[in-house]
């Protein structure tokens, strides 16, 4: 009697899957981090070129302008990654108070007419040497680094609430207030995620974390409801708004995803970027991914973010230096959370915000600051034994 053939769901198939997972888990964390980060950056380069090759950019002869700008910031981001990877943690910690002071000064300066640039009713940009810089994006990076430094100094005292709160929470609230004057609610929400992640991984009391989380959610709801355009986005998300007004972005994103189906229309063949989908190369680039690469392409991108978070937390769990451990864990959490927020509003699970898709959306200050933090994560991975 011939033996029964085995399948992927049989005993031999399960053994092969377990062996593959074990082999993958034994790969050096640094190599995994570099591979996943590099793949996401490559996806970003390809999709930014595709998303920017349509609509007004074609009519105005600006196709290469958007793409070249992305490449310039990408080169700067890779340089920032290299600096973060080799910079001594002690030296980085010594600079964090100065970085915080400079960040607060920039957040004040951007609010001054003549210094800060207004776009879409928000004053968030400062022009530097022909490029625009967003102090709000830098603020997220600076709070993460400075907060990790402060909590590392506190050590086990963080388990007592007041040592966890002071001075991290008041400084975070000050930055949040300056951000809301721009206004930039989505950046403020991301700032809250970073603060809570730092406190969680530092070992702050659960009661304190629950209270801060509840306060953050309540504050976001109040701020969202007290602004007309944000209120319109919320009501549209709840199904009571105007789909041709505040709901236009969401509707076009969903139509793009529907056009893509399972396998997509093909790279460069999407129609949404031809002025149907606003901010196709930035906030809504995942819709372009879904249209041109389909459900399969979208799931691959989500898997890459899951791997990035897993690798980051794995590095953090093995890192003995408290500062590097907090930076690594908070960075992994923040990148994954921001990706979830971006994808969430593109697919209609969350109200529309202005959060970019990390490492994939058209580059700017966010790309450079994110790559610097991932460079610090790589720094921690290099030190593992």
N, C-alpha and C positions, 0 to 999 in steps of 0.2 A: 504494500500500500504506500503510495507516494505521500511525502509529508505535505501538510497544509501550508500553502503560501502565506507568508506574513505580509501585513500591510502597515502603513504608517500609524494605524490605530492599534495594531497588535503589540505583543510584548517586545519584539525586536524594534518596531517603530518607536515605541516609547523609550526604549533604551538609547536609540540613536538621538532622540530629541534631548534626553537628559545629558548625554555625552556632549552634544553641541552646546547646551546651556552651560555645562561645567567648563568646557574649553573657553567659551566666551567670557565667563566670569574670572578665568585665570589670566586673561590678557592684562598687561600693565595698565593701570588707570590712566597714566599720562598719555599712552598711545591711544586709548579709547577716547579720551577727552579731545585730543588733537584731531582724531578722525571724525568724530561727530561734529565738532565745531567747524572743521574745514568743509565737511559735506553741506552743512547748513549755509555757510558762506557761498559755496558754489551754487547751491539752489537759489540763493538771493541774487547772485550776479546774473544768472540765466533769466530768472523771472523778472527782475527789474528791467533788463534789456527788452524782454518781450512786452511787459506791461507799459513801458514808456514809448514803444514804437507804434503809437496810434493816437487818434484824436487831435487835440490842439497842438501837441508837440510836433506832429507831422506837418500840419498847416503852417506852423510858425518856424519850421526848420530847426526844432529844438530836441530832436530825438537823441542825438549824441550828448546834448547838454545834460539831460537827466542822468544818462548812463555814466558819462564821464565824471559827473559830480559824485555819483555813487562810488566809482572806482577810486577817486581821490580820498574820500573818507574811509574807504576800505583799506587803502594803503596806510593811512594814518592810524586806523584801528589795529592793523597787524603790528605796526610799530609800537602802539600802546600795549598790545598783548605781550610783545617781546620784553618791554620794560617791566611789566607786572610779573613776568615769569622769572626774571633775574634779580629784581630789586630785593634787597634785604628787608625782611619783615620789620626789623627794628627801625630801619630808616623810614620805611613807609609809615609806621606808627608815629614816628617823630614829626612827620609832615601833616598828619591828620588835623590837628588844631588849626594850622595855617590854612589848610584846604577848606575847613569849615568857615573860617572868617572870610576868605576870598569868595566862597560860594554865597554867603549871606549878602556880601557887598554886591555881587552880581545880580542877585534876586531883587535887591533894592534898585540897582541901576536900571534894570530892564523896565521898571515901572515909570521911569522918568521920560517924558516926551522929548524926542530928539535923540535919545539913546536907544530905547526899545522900539522895535518895529511892530506895527499893528497889522495883523492878517486875520481876516475872518472875524473881526471884533475882539481879538485877543492880543495882548501885548506880551509876547513870549520870546522874542528873538532879538539878539544883538549882532550887528554886522561887524565882523573882524576880518580885515585883509581880503575883502571881497566874498567872504563866506559868512553864513549866519550860524550863530551858536545859540543853543537853548540852555540857559542856566538851570531850568527845571530838570532837564535830563542829567546834568552834572550833579544836581542836588541829591538825586537818588543814589548815585555812586558815592558821593561824599558822606551822606548820612550812614550808609552801610559801613564804610571804612571807619569813620569816626566812632560810630556806635559800637562796632566790634572792639575797637581800641578801649573805649570806656568800660564796657562790660568785661573785657579781659582783665582790666585793672581791678574791677570789683571782685572777681573770682567767685567763691562760694557765697559771698555776701549777697549776691543777686537773688538768692533764695528768700531773702527778706525783702518785702515789697518796696520799701522806700529806696533801697539801694539800687533796685532795678529801674525805678521810675526816674530818679534823679541822676544825672541831668538829661538823660536820653529823651524822655517823653516831652518835657517842656521845649527842648530844642526842635524836636520833630514837629510840635504844634506851631512853633514860630515859623518854621520853613513852610508848613502847610498853609498858614495864614498868608504868607507872601505869595505862595503859588495861587491861592484863590483870588488874590487881587489882580491876577493877570487876565482872566481866570483860567485855571487848569485843573479841573476836578479829577480827570483821569490820572494825571500825574500825582495828585494828592492821594488818590486811592492806592497807587503803586507804592507811594512813600509809606503809607500805613502798613501795607503787606511786608515791606522791608523791616519796619520797626517791630512788628509782631514776630516775624521770623527770627530776628536777632534775640528777642526776649525769650522765645520758645527754646531755642538751641542753647541759650545761656543758662537755662534752668529756672526761669522766673516762676513764681507761684501760679498755679492754674487759675485760681480765683482772679488774680490780677489780669491775666491774659483774657479771661472771659469778659471781665468788665471793660477792658480796653477794646476788645473786639465788638462788643455790643455798642459802646459809645461811637466807635468808628462807623459802624453800619448806620446807626441813627443819624450821625452827622452827615454821612453821604446822602441819605434819603432827604434830609432837610435841605441840604445845599442843592440837590438835584431838583427839588420841588419848588424852590424859591426863585429859580432862574427860568425865564420863559422858554428859551430854546432847549434847555435841559428837560423842562417839564414836558415839552412837546415830544421829545425823544422817548421819555418814559411812557407817556400815554399812547404813543404809536406802538411801542413794544407791547403794551397791554392790549392792543387791538382797537384802540379808540381814536387814534390819530389820523392824520392825513398822509396817505401813502405817497402822494406826489409832493409833499412838503418835507416834514422832518423824517418821514419814513422812506424817502426816495432812495437813499443809500442802501438801506436794508433790502428793499424790494429788488433793486438792481443786483445786489450781491447774491440773493437767493436765485434770481433768474440765471445768473452766471453759473452757479453751482448746478442748477437743473440742466443747463445746456451741456455741461461737461459729462454728466452721467457717470458711468463706471470707469471708462477708459479715457475720457476727455476728447476734445476736438483736435488735439495735436498741438505741439509746442509752436507758439506764434500764430495759431489759427483762431484764437479767441476773438469774440466780437465786442465784449464788454468794454475793453480799453478804448474803443472808438467813441469816446465821449458819452457812453451809456453809464459807465461806472466812475464816479468821481474818486480821486485819490487812488487810482488803480495801482500805482507803483508804491504807495505808502501804506495807509491804514487798511486798504482793502486788497492787498496783494494776495491774501489767501484765497479770495474769490477767483482771482486769475489762475492761481494754482489749480483750484478745483475745476475751473472751466477747461483749461488746456491739458491738464494731466489727469483729470477725473477723480473719482473717489479713491482710486488706488494711489495716485500721487498725493492726495491730501492725507491719507492714512500714513504714507511713508514719512511725510513731514512731521506729523504728530508723533510717530514712533521715534523720530530723531530727537524731538524735545523730551520725550519720556526717557530716552537713553541718556541725554545730557543731564537731566535731573538725577537719574539713578547713579551715574558716574560721579557727579558732584557730591552727593550724599555719601557715597561709598568712600570717596577721598576724605571727606570730613570725618567720618567715623574712625578712620585710621590715623588722623592727624593729631599729634600730641600738643602742638603749639595752640593755645587757646584762641589767640587772635586769628590765626589762619583757619582754624576749625570753624569759627563763627563766620568769617568772611566767605568761606567755601560753602557752608550749608545755606547761608542766607542768599548767596548769589544763585545757587541751584534752585532754591525755592522761588526767588523773585523772577528768574527767567521763565521757569515753568508756569508761574502764575500769570505773568504778562502775556505769554503765548496763549494760555487758556482764555484770558479776557479778550484778546484780539479775535481768536477763532470763535469764541462764544458769541460776539456780536455780529460777526460775519455770517454765521449760520442761523442767527435769529434766536439764540438762547439767552442773550443779554441785551440791554439797551446799548445803542451805539455810543462809543467813546472814541477818544483820539489815540488810543494805545497802538503803537506799531508792533509788528511781528518781529521779535528780536532776531537779529542777524540776517533776516530775509528782506524786510522792507527797505526801501531806498535809503541809503546811508545819510548820516548826519551826526550830530552830537551823540545821539542814542547809540549808534553803532560803535563809535570810538570808546565811549564810557563802558559799554557792555563788554567789549573785547578786553579792555584793561582789567576789569574784574575777573574775567575768565582767565586772563594771564596770571592773576594772583592765585586762582584755583590751580592752574598748572604749576605754579611755584610750590604750592602745598604738595602736589602730586610728586614733584621731583624729590621732595624730602622724605618720602615714605621709605621705610625699610622693610 
